[in-house]
Amino acid sequence: MSYKNLQHYRYTVHRYLDAIWILSSRKNKARSSMYKWLSYKINVDEKMAHVKYFDRAMCRKVIKILRPMYIQLYGKDLDYIRRPDKTKALHEKEVKLEKMYYSNKTSKVYVFYNKPDGRRIGSCWTITIYCKSKELGMNSKVYDYSKTELWLVQKLGVKDLNDVFDFDITLENVAKWIWDSILPCYKVDIKTENGELVVYEEEKD
């Protein structure tokens, strides 16, 4: 068996150790006892008898010890498997990701409503609407925000919110209502002038 580099040496040692360990009748103690046994065989301190500390020479020494044991247990030697290339795997994962366009629009709307305790509330809300789409729509945009601010003012800033909605007037409920009203919307932020912030966002996979 040929080895590409030190990482592949260590990867092979791990494969031998794991395969031998998994067939042990005392799995709960086999790994610790195996490393203790290995430290004795290679004449190093038990704390250093771990693959991450091995150089090429030590890996070759350990492989010579473990290979006969593996062949005795499985009737053959390990098949050659190159150590997985994490960089390549990450690149392939990125390639499989779907491309998506993102955009957002921030508007300010002055709203007023009554609290359940009768207090009259007036506040300036900063509302940010986030949209995404795989394909561009009208005017080659993710979403046409040209009338969004006017729509928010007409819906939220003209009437008492208690007369507009049949739910409790909270930032959370209004954020969800905006999210439901705009099809490509995936997130809504509402921030009040006193610093309170609420975010409503679609659930991520």
FIKOLZA-1660 file (N, C-alpha, C; in steps of 0.1 Angstrom, whole numbers, plus 5000, padded with zeros to 4 digits):
% residues 205
   i   px   py   pz ch aa at
   1 5008 4988 5000  A  M  N
   1 5000 5000 5000  A  M CA
   1 5009 5012 5000  A  M  C
   2 5006 5022 4991  A  S  N
   2 5014 5034 4990  A  S CA
   2 5007 5045 4998  A  S  C
   3 5015 5055 5003  A  Y  N
   3 5009 5065 5011  A  Y CA
   3 5013 5079 5005  A  Y  C
   4 5003 5087 5004  A  K  N
   4 5005 5100 4997  A  K CA
   4 5012 5110 5006  A  K  C
   5 5009 5111 5019  A  N  N
   5 5015 5120 5028  A  N CA
   5 5013 5116 5042  A  N  C
   6 5017 5124 5052  A  L  N
   6 5016 5120 5066  A  L CA
   6 5001 5119 5070  A  L  C
   7 4993 5127 5065  A  Q  N
   7 4978 5126 5068  A  Q CA
   7 4973 5113 5064  A  Q  C
   8 4977 5108 5052  A  H  N
   8 4972 5095 5048  A  H CA
   8 4978 5084 5056  A  H  C
   9 4990 5085 5061  A  Y  N
   9 4996 5075 5070  A  Y CA
   9 4987 5074 5083  A  Y  C
  10 4984 5086 5089  A  R  N
  10 4976 5086 5101  A  R CA
  10 4962 5081 5099  A  R  C
  11 4956 5085 5087  A  Y  N
  11 4943 5080 5084  A  Y CA
  11 4943 5065 5083  A  Y  C
  12 4953 5059 5077  A  T  N
  12 4954 5044 5076  A  T CA
  12 4955 5038 5090  A  T  C
  13 4963 5044 5099  A  V  N
  13 4965 5039 5112  A  V CA
  13 4951 5039 5120  A  V  C
  14 4944 5050 5118  A  H  N
  14 4931 5051 5124  A  H CA
  14 4922 5040 5119  A  H  C
  15 4922 5037 5106  A  R  N
  15 4914 5026 5100  A  R CA
  15 4917 5013 5107  A  R  C
  16 4930 5010 5108  A  Y  N
  16 4933 4997 5114  A  Y CA
  16 4928 4997 5129  A  Y  C
  17 4931 5007 5136  A  L  N
  17 4927 5008 5150  A  L CA
  17 4912 5006 5152  A  L  C
  18 4904 5014 5144  A  D  N
  18 4890 5014 5146  A  D CA
  18 4884 5000 5142  A  D  C
  19 4890 4994 5132  A  A  N
  19 4885 4981 5127  A  A CA
  19 4887 4970 5138  A  A  C
  20 4899 4971 5144  A  I  N
  20 4902 4961 5154  A  I CA
  20 4894 4964 5167  A  I  C
  21 4892 4976 5170  A  W  N
  21 4885 4980 5182  A  W CA
  21 4870 4976 5181  A  W  C
  22 4864 4977 5169  A  I  N
  22 4850 4975 5168  A  I CA
  22 4846 4960 5169  A  I  C
  23 4856 4951 5167  A  L  N
  23 4854 4937 5169  A  L CA
  23 4857 4932 5183  A  L  C
  24 4861 4941 5192  A  S  N
  24 4864 4938 5206  A  S CA
  24 4852 4934 5213  A  S  C
  25 4853 4924 5222  A  S  N
  25 4841 4919 5230  A  S CA
  25 4839 4929 5242  A  S  C
  26 4848 4938 5244  A  R  N
  26 4847 4947 5255  A  R CA
  26 4849 4961 5250  A  R  C
  27 4839 4966 5242  A  K  N
  27 4841 4978 5234  A  K CA
  27 4842 4990 5244  A  K  C
  28 4835 4989 5255  A  N  N
  28 4836 5001 5265  A  N CA
  28 4849 5003 5270  A  N  C
  29 4858 4993 5270  A  K  N
  29 4872 4995 5275  A  K CA
  29 4882 4993 5265  A  K  C
  30 4878 4988 5253  A  A  N
  30 4888 4983 5243  A  A CA
  30 4897 4995 5238  A  A  C
  31 4891 5007 5236  A  R  N
  31 4899 5017 5230  A  R CA
  31 4910 5022 5240  A  R  C
  32 4906 5024 5252  A  S  N
  32 4917 5029 5262  A  S CA
  32 4927 5018 5264  A  S  C
  33 4922 5006 5265  A  S  N
  33 4932 4995 5268  A  S CA
  33 4940 4992 5255  A  S  C
  34 4935 4995 5243  A  M  N
  34 4943 4993 5231  A  M CA
  34 4954 5003 5230  A  M  C
  35 4951 5016 5234  A  Y  N
  35 4961 5026 5234  A  Y CA
  35 4972 5023 5244  A  Y  C
  36 4968 5018 5255  A  K  N
  36 4977 5014 5266  A  K CA
  36 4986 5003 5260  A  K  C
  37 4980 4993 5254  A  W  N
  37 4988 4982 5248  A  W CA
  37 4997 4987 5237  A  W  C
  38 4992 4996 5229  A  L  N
  38 5000 5002 5218  A  L CA
  38 5012 5010 5223  A  L  C
  39 5010 5017 5234  A  S  N
  39 5021 5025 5240  A  S CA
  39 5032 5016 5244  A  S  C
  40 5029 5004 5249  A  Y  N
  40 5038 4994 5254  A  Y CA
  40 5046 4988 5242  A  Y  C
  41 5039 4985 5231  A  K  N
  41 5045 4979 5219  A  K CA
  41 5054 4989 5212  A  K  C
  42 5051 5002 5212  A  I  N
  42 5060 5011 5205  A  I CA
  42 5069 5019 5214  A  I  C
  43 5068 5015 5227  A  N  N
  43 5077 5021 5238  A  N CA
  43 5076 5036 5239  A  N  C
  44 5064 5041 5240  A  V  N
  44 5062 5055 5243  A  V CA
  44 5053 5057 5254  A  V  C
  45 5052 5069 5260  A  D  N
  45 5043 5072 5271  A  D CA
  45 5029 5071 5265  A  D  C
  46 5020 5066 5274  A  E  N
  46 5006 5063 5270  A  E CA
  46 4999 5076 5265  A  E  C
  47 5002 5087 5270  A  K  N
  47 4996 5100 5266  A  K CA
  47 5001 5104 5252  A  K  C
  48 5012 5098 5247  A  M  N
  48 5017 5102 5234  A  M CA
  48 5014 5091 5224  A  M  C
  49 5007 5080 5228  A  A  N
  49 5004 5069 5220  A  A CA
  49 4991 5072 5212  A  A  C
  50 4990 5083 5206  A  H  N
  50 4978 5087 5198  A  H CA
  50 4982 5091 5184  A  H  C
  51 4974 5088 5175  A  V  N
  51 4978 5090 5161  A  V CA
  51 4982 5104 5158  A  V  C
  52 4976 5114 5164  A  K  N
  52 4978 5128 5161  A  K CA
  52 4993 5132 5164  A  K  C
  53 5000 5124 5172  A  Y  N
  53 5014 5127 5176  A  Y CA
  53 5024 5119 5167  A  Y  C
  54 5019 5110 5159  A  F  N
  54 5028 5101 5151  A  F CA
  54 5033 5108 5139  A  F  C
  55 5046 5106 5136  A  D  N
  55 5053 5111 5124  A  D CA
  55 5052 5099 5114  A  D  C
  56 5058 5100 5102  A  R  N
  56 5058 5090 5092  A  R CA
  56 5064 5077 5098  A  R  C
  57 5076 5078 5104  A  A  N
  57 5083 5066 5109  A  A CA
  57 5075 5059 5119  A  A  C
  58 5068 5066 5129  A  M  N
  58 5060 5060 5139  A  M CA
  58 5048 5053 5133  A  M  C
  59 5042 5060 5123  A  C  N
  59 5030 5054 5116  A  C CA
  59 5034 5041 5109  A  C  C
  60 5046 5040 5103  A  R  N
  60 5050 5028 5096  A  R CA
  60 5052 5017 5107  A  R  C
  61 5058 5021 5118  A  K  N
  61 5060 5011 5129  A  K CA
  61 5047 5005 5134  A  K  C
  62 5037 5014 5136  A  V  N
  62 5024 5010 5141  A  V CA
  62 5017 5001 5131  A  V  C
  63 5018 5005 5119  A  I  N
  63 5011 4997 5108  A  I CA
  63 5017 4983 5108  A  I  C
  64 5030 4982 5109  A  K  N
  64 5036 4968 5109  A  K CA
  64 5031 4960 5121  A  K  C
  65 5027 4966 5132  A  I  N
  65 5021 4959 5143  A  I CA
  65 5006 4956 5141  A  I  C
  66 4999 4965 5135  A  L  N
  66 4984 4963 5134  A  L CA
  66 4980 4955 5122  A  L  C
  67 4988 4956 5111  A  R  N
  67 4984 4949 5099  A  R CA
  67 4982 4934 5101  A  R  C
  68 4991 4927 5107  A  P  N
  68 4989 4912 5109  A  P CA
  68 4976 4910 5117  A  P  C
  69 4973 4918 5127  A  M  N
  69 4961 4916 5136  A  M CA
  69 4949 4918 5127  A  M  C
  70 4949 4928 5119  A  Y  N
  70 4937 4931 5110  A  Y CA
  70 4935 4919 5101  A  Y  C
  71 4946 4914 5094  A  I  N
  71 4945 4903 5085  A  I CA
  71 4939 4891 5092  A  I  C
  72 4944 4889 5104  A  Q  N
  72 4939 4877 5111  A  Q CA
  72 4924 4878 5114  A  Q  C
  73 4919 4890 5117  A  L  N
  73 4905 4892 5120  A  L CA
  73 4896 4892 5108  A  L  C
  74 4901 4898 5097  A  Y  N
  74 4892 4900 5086  A  Y CA
  74 4896 4891 5074  A  Y  C
  75 4907 4884 5074  A  G  N
  75 4911 4875 5063  A  G CA
  75 4917 4882 5051  A  G  C
  76 4919 4895 5052  A  K  N
  76 4925 4903 5041  A  K CA
  76 4931 4916 5047  A  K  C
  77 4939 4923 5039  A  D  N
  77 4944 4936 5043  A  D CA
  77 4934 4947 5039  A  D  C
  78 4936 4959 5044  A  L  N
  78 4928 4970 5041  A  L CA
  78 4928 4973 5026  A  L  C
  79 4916 4977 5021  A  D  N
  79 4916 4982 5008  A  D CA
  79 4922 4996 5007  A  D  C
  80 4929 5000 4997  A  Y  N
  80 4935 5013 4996  A  Y CA
  80 4923 5024 4994  A  Y  C
  81 4923 5033 5004  A  I  N
  81 4913 5044 5003  A  I CA
  81 4921 5057 5006  A  I  C
  82 4921 5066 4997  A  R  N
  82 4928 5079 4999  A  R CA
  82 4920 5086 5010  A  R  C
  83 4928 5093 5018  A  R  N
  83 4921 5101 5029  A  R CA
  83 4912 5111 5022  A  R  C
  84 4900 5113 5027  A  P  N
  84 4891 5123 5021  A  P CA
  84 4897 5137 5021  A  P  C
  85 4896 5144 5010  A  D  N
  85 4900 5157 5008  A  D CA
  85 4889 5167 5012  A  D  C
  86 4891 5173 5024  A  K  N
  86 4880 5181 5030  A  K CA
  86 4878 5194 5021  A  K  C
  87 4889 5199 5016  A  T  N
  87 4888 5211 5007  A  T CA
  87 4879 5208 4995  A  T  C
  88 4882 5196 4989  A  K  N
  88 4875 5192 4977  A  K CA
  88 4860 5190 4980  A  K  C
  89 4858 5183 4992  A  A  N
  89 4844 5180 4996  A  A CA
  89 4836 5193 4998  A  A  C
  90 4842 5203 5004  A  L  N
  90 4836 5216 5007  A  L CA
  90 4833 5223 4994  A  L  C
  91 4842 5222 4984  A  H  N
  91 4840 5228 4971  A  H CA
  91 4828 5222 4964  A  H  C
  92 4827 5208 4964  A  E  N
  92 4816 5201 4958  A  E CA
  92 4803 5205 4964  A  E  C
  93 4803 5207 4978  A  K  N
  93 4791 5211 4985  A  K CA
  93 4787 5225 4980  A  K  C
  94 4796 5234 4978  A  E  N
  94 4793 5247 4974  A  E CA
  94 4787 5247 4960  A  E  C
  95 4793 5239 4951  A  V  N
  95 4788 5238 4938  A  V CA
  95 4773 5233 4937  A  V  C
  96 4769 5224 4947  A  K  N
  96 4756 5219 4947  A  K CA
  96 4746 5229 4952  A  K  C
  97 4751 5239 4959  A  L  N
  97 4741 5249 4965  A  L CA
  97 4734 5257 4954  A  L  C
  98 4722 5259 4956  A  E  N
  98 4714 5267 4946  A  E CA
  98 4718 5282 4947  A  E  C
  99 4719 5288 4935  A  K  N
  99 4722 5302 4935  A  K CA
  99 4709 5310 4938  A  K  C
 100 4710 5321 4946  A  M  N
 100 4699 5329 4950  A  M CA
 100 4702 5344 4950  A  M  C
 101 4692 5352 4946  A  Y  N
 101 4694 5366 4947  A  Y CA
 101 4687 5371 4960  A  Y  C
 102 4694 5381 4966  A  Y  N
 102 4689 5387 4978  A  Y CA
 102 4688 5402 4977  A  Y  C
 103 4678 5408 4984  A  S  N
 103 4676 5422 4984  A  S CA
 103 4669 5426 4997  A  S  C
 104 4669 5439 5001  A  N  N
 104 4662 5444 5012  A  N CA
 104 4658 5459 5011  A  N  C
 105 4648 5463 5018  A  K  N
 105 4644 5477 5017  A  K CA
 105 4640 5481 5032  A  K  C
 106 4645 5493 5036  A  T  N
 106 4641 5498 5049  A  T CA
 106 4632 5510 5048  A  T  C
 107 4622 5510 5056  A  S  N
 107 4612 5522 5055  A  S CA
 107 4609 5526 5070  A  S  C
 108 4605 5538 5071  A  K  N
 108 4601 5543 5084  A  K CA
 108 4586 5547 5084  A  K  C
 109 4579 5542 5094  A  V  N
 109 4564 5544 5094  A  V CA
 109 4560 5548 5109  A  V  C
 110 4553 5559 5110  A  Y  N
 110 4548 5563 5123  A  Y CA
 110 4534 5557 5125  A  Y  C
 111 4533 5549 5136  A  V  N
 111 4521 5542 5139  A  V CA
 111 4515 5546 5153  A  V  C
 112 4503 5544 5155  A  F  N
 112 4497 5546 5168  A  F CA
 112 4486 5536 5170  A  F  C
 113 4484 5532 5183  A  Y  N
 113 4474 5522 5187  A  Y CA
 113 4473 5522 5202  A  Y  C
 114 4463 5515 5207  A  N  N
 114 4460 5515 5221  A  N CA
 114 4464 5501 5227  A  N  C
 115 4471 5502 5238  A  K  N
 115 4475 5490 5246  A  K CA
 115 4463 5485 5253  A  K  C
 116 4463 5472 5256  A  P  N
 116 4452 5466 5264  A  P CA
 116 4448 5473 5276  A  P  C
 117 4458 5480 5283  A  D  N
 117 4455 5487 5295  A  D CA
 117 4450 5501 5292  A  D  C
 118 4448 5505 5279  A  G  N
 118 4442 5517 5276  A  G CA
 118 4452 5528 5272  A  G  C
 119 4464 5526 5274  A  R  N
 119 4475 5536 5271  A  R CA
 119 4475 5538 5256  A  R  C
 120 4477 5550 5252  A  R  N
 120 4478 5554 5238  A  R CA
 120 4493 5554 5234  A  R  C
 121 4496 5546 5224  A  I  N
 121 4510 5545 5219  A  I CA
 121 4512 5551 5206  A  I  C
 122 4522 5559 5204  A  G  N
 122 4526 5565 5192  A  G CA
 122 4541 5562 5190  A  G  C
 123 4545 5557 5179  A  S  N
 123 4560 5553 5178  A  S CA
 123 4564 5553 5163  A  S  C
 124 4576 5556 5161  A  C  N
 124 4582 5555 5147  A  C CA
 124 4588 5541 5146  A  C  C
 125 4584 5533 5136  A  W  N
 125 4589 5520 5134  A  W CA
 125 4598 5520 5122  A  W  C
 126 4610 5514 5123  A  T  N
 126 4619 5512 5112  A  T CA
 126 4617 5498 5107  A  T  C
 127 4612 5496 5095  A  I  N
 127 4608 5483 5091  A  I CA
 127 4617 5479 5079  A  I  C
 128 4624 5468 5080  A  T  N
 128 4632 5463 5069  A  T CA
 128 4627 5450 5064  A  T  C
 129 4624 5449 5051  A  I  N
 129 4619 5438 5045  A  I CA
 129 4630 5431 5036  A  I  C
 130 4632 5418 5038  A  Y  N
 130 4642 5411 5031  A  Y CA
 130 4635 5401 5021  A  Y  C
 131 4640 5401 5009  A  C  N
 131 4634 5392 4999  A  C CA
 131 4645 5384 4992  A  C  C
 132 4641 5372 4987  A  K  N
 132 4651 5364 4979  A  K CA
 132 4643 5357 4968  A  K  C
 133 4651 5354 4958  A  S  N
 133 4644 5347 4946  A  S CA
 133 4655 5340 4938  A  S  C
 134 4652 5329 4932  A  K  N
 134 4661 5322 4923  A  K CA
 134 4662 5329 4910  A  K  C
 135 4651 5335 4906  A  E  N
 135 4650 5342 4893  A  E CA
 135 4646 5357 4896  A  E  C
 136 4651 5365 4887  A  L  N
 136 4648 5380 4888  A  L CA
 136 4634 5382 4882  A  L  C
 137 4626 5391 4888  A  G  N
 137 4613 5394 4884  A  G CA
 137 4612 5406 4875  A  G  C
 138 4602 5414 4878  A  M  N
 138 4599 5427 4871  A  M CA
 138 4611 5436 4872  A  M  C
 139 4615 5442 4861  A  N  N
 139 4626 5452 4860  A  N CA
 139 4639 5446 4864  A  N  C
 140 4640 5432 4863  A  S  N
 140 4652 5425 4866  A  S CA
 140 4656 5427 4881  A  S  C
 141 4646 5426 4889  A  K  N
 141 4649 5428 4904  A  K CA
 141 4643 5416 4911  A  K  C
 142 4648 5414 4923  A  V  N
 142 4643 5403 4932  A  V CA
 142 4628 5407 4935  A  V  C
 143 4626 5419 4939  A  Y  N
 143 4613 5424 4943  A  Y CA
 143 4612 5439 4940  A  Y  C
 144 4601 5444 4935  A  D  N
 144 4600 5458 4932  A  D CA
 144 4595 5465 4945  A  D  C
 145 4604 5473 4951  A  Y  N
 145 4601 5479 4964  A  Y CA
 145 4595 5494 4961  A  Y  C
 146 4593 5497 4949  A  S  N
 146 4590 5511 4946  A  S CA
 146 4577 5516 4953  A  S  C
 147 4568 5507 4956  A  K  N
 147 4555 5511 4963  A  K CA
 147 4554 5505 4977  A  K  C
 148 4565 5499 4982  A  T  N
 148 4565 5493 4995  A  T CA
 148 4563 5503 5006  A  T  C
 149 4570 5514 5006  A  E  N
 149 4568 5524 5017  A  E CA
 149 4554 5530 5017  A  E  C
 150 4549 5532 5005  A  L  N
 150 4535 5538 5004  A  L CA
 150 4525 5527 5010  A  L  C
 151 4527 5515 5006  A  W  N
 151 4519 5504 5011  A  W CA
 151 4519 5503 5026  A  W  C
 152 4531 5504 5032  A  L  N
 152 4532 5503 5046  A  L CA
 152 4525 5515 5053  A  L  C
 153 4527 5527 5048  A  V  N
 153 4520 5538 5053  A  V CA
 153 4505 5537 5053  A  V  C
 154 4500 5532 5041  A  Q  N
 154 4486 5530 5040  A  Q CA
 154 4480 5520 5049  A  Q  C
 155 4488 5509 5052  A  K  N
 155 4483 5498 5060  A  K CA
 155 4485 5501 5075  A  K  C
 156 4497 5508 5078  A  L  N
 156 4500 5509 5092  A  L CA
 156 4500 5523 5098  A  L  C
 157 4502 5533 5089  A  G  N
 157 4503 5546 5094  A  G CA
 157 4492 5556 5093  A  G  C
 158 4481 5551 5087  A  V  N
 158 4469 5560 5084  A  V CA
 158 4458 5558 5095  A  V  C
 159 4456 5545 5098  A  K  N
 159 4445 5543 5108  A  K CA
 159 4451 5538 5121  A  K  C
 160 4443 5538 5131  A  D  N
 160 4446 5532 5144  A  D CA
 160 4448 5517 5141  A  D  C
 161 4459 5511 5145  A  L  N
 161 4462 5497 5143  A  L CA
 161 4452 5488 5149  A  L  C
 162 4445 5492 5160  A  N  N
 162 4435 5484 5166  A  N CA
 162 4423 5482 5156  A  N  C
 163 4421 5492 5147  A  D  N
 163 4410 5491 5138  A  D CA
 163 4414 5483 5125  A  D  C
 164 4427 5481 5123  A  V  N
 164 4432 5474 5111  A  V CA
 164 4433 5459 5113  A  V  C
 165 4438 5455 5125  A  F  N
 165 4441 5441 5127  A  F CA
 165 4431 5435 5138  A  F  C
 166 4429 5422 5136  A  D  N
 166 4421 5415 5146  A  D CA
 166 4429 5407 5156  A  D  C
 167 4443 5410 5156  A  F  N
 167 4452 5403 5165  A  F CA
 167 4458 5414 5175  A  F  C
 168 4464 5409 5186  A  D  N
 168 4470 5418 5195  A  D CA
 168 4481 5426 5188  A  D  C
 169 4482 5439 5190  A  I  N
 169 4492 5448 5183  A  I CA
 169 4505 5446 5190  A  I  C
 170 4514 5437 5185  A  T  N
 170 4527 5436 5190  A  T CA
 170 4536 5436 5177  A  T  C
 171 4549 5439 5180  A  L  N
 171 4559 5439 5169  A  L CA
 171 4559 5425 5162  A  L  C
 172 4559 5415 5170  A  E  N
 172 4559 5401 5165  A  E CA
 172 4548 5398 5156  A  E  C
 173 4536 5402 5160  A  N  N
 173 4524 5399 5151  A  N CA
 173 4524 5407 5138  A  N  C
 174 4528 5419 5139  A  V  N
 174 4529 5428 5127  A  V CA
 174 4540 5423 5118  A  V  C
 175 4551 5419 5123  A  A  N
 175 4562 5414 5115  A  A CA
 175 4558 5401 5107  A  A  C
 176 4551 5393 5114  A  K  N
 176 4546 5380 5107  A  K CA
 176 4536 5384 5096  A  K  C
 177 4527 5394 5099  A  W  N
 177 4517 5398 5089  A  W CA
 177 4524 5404 5077  A  W  C
 178 4534 5412 5078  A  I  N
 178 4542 5417 5067  A  I CA
 178 4548 5405 5059  A  I  C
 179 4554 5396 5066  A  W  N
 179 4561 5384 5060  A  W CA
 179 4551 5376 5052  A  W  C
 180 4539 5375 5057  A  D  N
 180 4528 5367 5050  A  D CA
 180 4523 5375 5038  A  D  C
 181 4524 5388 5038  A  S  N
 181 4518 5396 5027  A  S CA
 181 4527 5398 5015  A  S  C
 182 4540 5395 5016  A  I  N
 182 4549 5397 5005  A  I CA
 182 4555 5384 5002  A  I  C
 183 4552 5379 4990  A  L  N
 183 4555 5365 4987  A  L CA
 183 4570 5361 4987  A  L  C
 184 4579 5369 4981  A  P  N
 184 4593 5365 4982  A  P CA
 184 4600 5369 4995  A  P  C
 185 4593 5374 5004  A  C  N
 185 4599 5379 5017  A  C CA
 185 4603 5367 5026  A  C  C
 186 4615 5367 5031  A  Y  N
 186 4620 5356 5040  A  Y CA
 186 4623 5361 5054  A  Y  C
 187 4624 5375 5055  A  K  N
 187 4627 5380 5069  A  K CA
 187 4621 5394 5070  A  K  C
 188 4617 5398 5082  A  V  N
 188 4612 5411 5085  A  V CA
 188 4618 5416 5098  A  V  C
 189 4624 5428 5098  A  D  N
 189 4628 5434 5110  A  D CA
 189 4620 5446 5113  A  D  C
 190 4616 5447 5126  A  I  N
 190 4609 5460 5130  A  I CA
 190 4616 5465 5143  A  I  C
 191 4620 5477 5142  A  K  N
 191 4627 5484 5153  A  K CA
 191 4620 5496 5157  A  K  C
 192 4618 5498 5170  A  T  N
 192 4611 5510 5175  A  T CA
 192 4621 5521 5178  A  T  C
 193 4616 5533 5180  A  E  N
 193 4626 5544 5183  A  E CA
 193 4632 5543 5197  A  E  C
 194 4626 5534 5206  A  N  N
 194 4633 5532 5219  A  N CA
 194 4642 5520 5219  A  N  C
 195 4645 5515 5207  A  G  N
 195 4655 5504 5206  A  G CA
 195 4650 5490 5206  A  G  C
 196 4637 5488 5208  A  E  N
 196 4632 5474 5207  A  E CA
 196 4632 5469 5193  A  E  C
 197 4637 5456 5192  A  L  N
 197 4638 5450 5179  A  L CA
 197 4632 5436 5178  A  L  C
 198 4624 5434 5168  A  V  N
 198 4618 5421 5166  A  V CA
 198 4622 5416 5152  A  V  C
 199 4625 5403 5150  A  V  N
 199 4628 5397 5137  A  V CA
 199 4619 5385 5135  A  V  C
 200 4612 5385 5124  A  Y  N
 200 4605 5373 5120  A  Y CA
 200 4611 5368 5107  A  Y  C
 201 4615 5355 5108  A  E  N
 201 4623 5349 5097  A  E CA
 201 4618 5335 5094  A  E  C
 202 4618 5331 5082  A  E  N
 202 4614 5318 5078  A  E CA
 202 4624 5308 5084  A  E  C
 203 4619 5296 5087  A  E  N
 203 4627 5286 5094  A  E CA
 203 4637 5280 5084  A  E  C
 204 4650 5280 5088  A  K  N
 204 4661 5274 5080  A  K CA
 204 4661 5259 5081  A  K  C
 205 4665 5253 5070  A  D  N
 205 4666 5238 5070  A  D CA
 205 4677 5234 5079  A  D  C
% end
